[in-house]
Amino acid sequence: MIRRLLVSLLAVTLAGLAGLAQALDIRPYDAATLAGLQAAGKPVALHFHADWCPTCVAQSRALDELKADPKLSGLTVLVADYDQEKALKRQLKVRSQSVFVVFKGADEVARSAGQTSPDEIRQALAKSL
């Protein structure tokens, strides 16, 4: 019985730590997800990413570093395929890959192009909080 209690306590603790370890939510772009987050007034950023772009790859590594940053808790980054999301690029007037468009709800609050430093990306993303 004590063993079962300890295992349960450990499971709850690890689940809590896993939540802390992933303060920044990064997922593929989906129009419905973006619309839902914006309608709810949530902080969200779009990352226009191309697999062939070395800057985009460096930005993805920087985002991986920022996943555990508690200052970015509650923020979702949606990764939009630069080569596929033509209508979205036109709508937001995005003319190149490696661009972050940052929203607080439906309002654009920041835009960052070509930045690969985790600190610079953090500063842009934090404007949504």
SVG drawing of the C-alpha trace seen along z (x, -y; Angstrom):
<svg xmlns="http://www.w3.org/2000/svg" viewBox="-13 -46 35 48">
<polyline fill="none" stroke="black" stroke-width="0.4" points="0.0,0.0 2.8,-2.4 4.6,-1.4 1.5,-2.2 1.1,-5.6 4.8,-6.4 4.4,-5.4 1.3,-7.6 3.1,-10.5 6.1,-10.1 3.8,-10.0 2.0,-13.2 5.4,-14.9 6.8,-13.9 3.7,-15.1 4.0,-18.4 7.7,-18.7 7.0,-17.8 4.5,-20.7 7.2,-23.0 9.8,-21.7 7.6,-22.6 6.6,-26.2 6.6,-27.2 4.1,-25.2 5.5,-24.6 3.3,-22.9 2.5,-22.8 0.4,-25.6 -3.3,-24.9 -5.8,-27.7 -8.4,-26.5 -5.8,-26.4 -4.7,-29.9 -8.3,-31.2 -9.2,-29.5 -6.1,-30.9 -6.7,-34.4 -10.5,-34.3 -9.6,-33.4 -7.1,-36.3 -4.1,-34.0 -0.5,-34.8 0.4,-33.1 3.2,-33.5 3.6,-32.2 7.0,-31.0 7.3,-30.9 9.8,-28.1 11.4,-26.3 13.4,-23.1 15.9,-24.2 16.6,-27.5 19.6,-27.5 18.3,-30.5 15.0,-28.7 16.9,-25.7 18.9,-27.9 15.6,-29.5 14.1,-26.1 17.2,-25.2 16.7,-28.5 13.0,-27.7 14.0,-24.3 16.2,-26.2 13.3,-28.4 10.8,-25.6 11.6,-25.5 11.7,-29.3 9.0,-30.0 8.8,-33.6 7.2,-32.3 4.7,-30.1 1.3,-30.1 2.6,-31.1 2.0,-28.9 4.3,-29.1 2.7,-27.7 5.2,-26.6 3.9,-27.5 5.4,-25.9 6.8,-28.8 6.5,-26.9 2.9,-25.7 1.1,-28.5 0.8,-30.9 -2.5,-32.5 -1.4,-33.0 1.8,-34.7 -0.3,-37.0 -2.7,-37.8 0.1,-38.7 2.4,-40.3 5.2,-37.9 7.7,-38.0 10.5,-35.8 11.1,-32.7 12.5,-32.9 9.8,-35.4 8.0,-35.4 4.7,-37.2 3.6,-37.6 0.1,-38.2 -1.7,-39.0 -5.0,-37.6 -5.8,-38.9 -3.6,-42.0 -0.1,-41.8 2.4,-43.1 5.7,-42.2 7.5,-40.9 11.0,-39.5 12.9,-38.4 16.1,-36.5 16.9,-36.5 18.6,-33.4 19.6,-34.4 17.4,-32.8 17.5,-36.2 16.3,-38.2 13.6,-35.6 12.5,-35.6 12.2,-39.4 10.0,-39.3 7.8,-36.5 7.5,-38.0 5.7,-41.0 2.6,-38.8 2.4,-38.2"/>
</svg>
